[in-house]
Amino acid sequence: MKALRFIKNVSKQRISIDIPKDFGTRVEILIFPVEDEYDFWSDEEISNMGKIALSKELEIDDTDYSKW
């Protein structure tokens, strides 16, 4: 699924969005008011997530839950 996300300022009850050519000729538009400003993770932060080492090893649970 392709998706775009924008936070736009409304001017005179209008916004303008440029759609990439490879999006096709039909799109679904959802509009929500932005209540609070918040930060998004950067592309660099997202790519680094898989590189974060665990601080401790996971404990193995040997319980047989099939009897429950």
C-alpha positions as CSV (number, residue, x, y, z in Angstrom):
1,M,0.0,0.0,0.0
2,K,1.3,3.4,-0.8
3,A,0.6,6.3,1.5
4,L,1.5,9.9,2.0
5,R,1.2,11.9,5.2
6,F,1.2,15.7,5.3
7,I,0.4,18.2,8.0
8,K,-0.7,21.3,6.1
9,N,-1.8,24.8,7.2
10,V,-5.3,25.6,6.1
11,S,-5.8,29.0,4.4
12,K,-9.3,30.2,3.7
13,Q,-10.6,26.6,4.3
14,R,-8.4,25.2,1.5
15,I,-5.2,23.1,1.2
16,S,-3.1,22.0,-1.7
17,I,-1.5,18.6,-2.1
18,D,0.7,17.4,-5.0
19,I,0.2,13.8,-5.8
20,P,3.1,11.7,-7.3
21,K,2.5,10.5,-10.8
22,D,2.6,6.8,-9.8
23,F,-0.3,7.1,-7.4
24,G,-2.9,6.5,-10.1
25,T,-6.1,8.4,-10.9
26,R,-8.1,7.6,-7.7
27,V,-7.1,8.4,-4.1
28,E,-8.8,8.2,-0.7
29,I,-8.5,11.4,1.4
30,L,-8.9,11.5,5.2
31,I,-8.7,14.8,7.0
32,F,-8.2,15.1,10.7
33,P,-7.6,18.3,12.7
34,V,-4.2,18.4,14.4
35,E,-4.9,18.9,18.1
36,D,-1.3,18.8,19.3
37,E,2.1,19.3,17.6
38,Y,4.3,16.2,17.9
39,D,7.5,15.0,16.5
40,F,7.9,12.1,14.0
41,W,10.8,9.7,14.0
42,S,13.3,10.5,11.3
43,D,14.2,8.0,8.6
44,E,17.6,7.6,10.3
45,E,16.0,6.7,13.7
46,I,13.7,4.2,12.0
47,S,16.6,2.5,10.2
48,N,18.6,2.3,13.4
49,M,15.9,0.5,15.3
50,G,17.0,-2.9,14.1
51,K,20.6,-2.2,15.2
52,I,19.7,-1.5,18.9
53,A,21.2,-4.2,21.1
54,L,19.1,-5.8,23.9
55,S,20.3,-4.9,27.4
56,K,19.8,-8.4,28.7
57,E,19.0,-11.8,27.3
58,L,15.4,-13.0,27.2
59,E,14.4,-15.6,29.7
60,I,13.0,-18.8,28.2
61,D,9.6,-19.9,29.6
62,D,9.5,-23.7,29.7
63,T,5.9,-23.9,30.9
64,D,3.6,-26.2,28.9
65,Y,0.5,-24.0,28.3
66,S,-1.3,-26.7,26.3
67,K,-2.7,-28.2,29.5
68,W,-4.6,-25.0,30.4
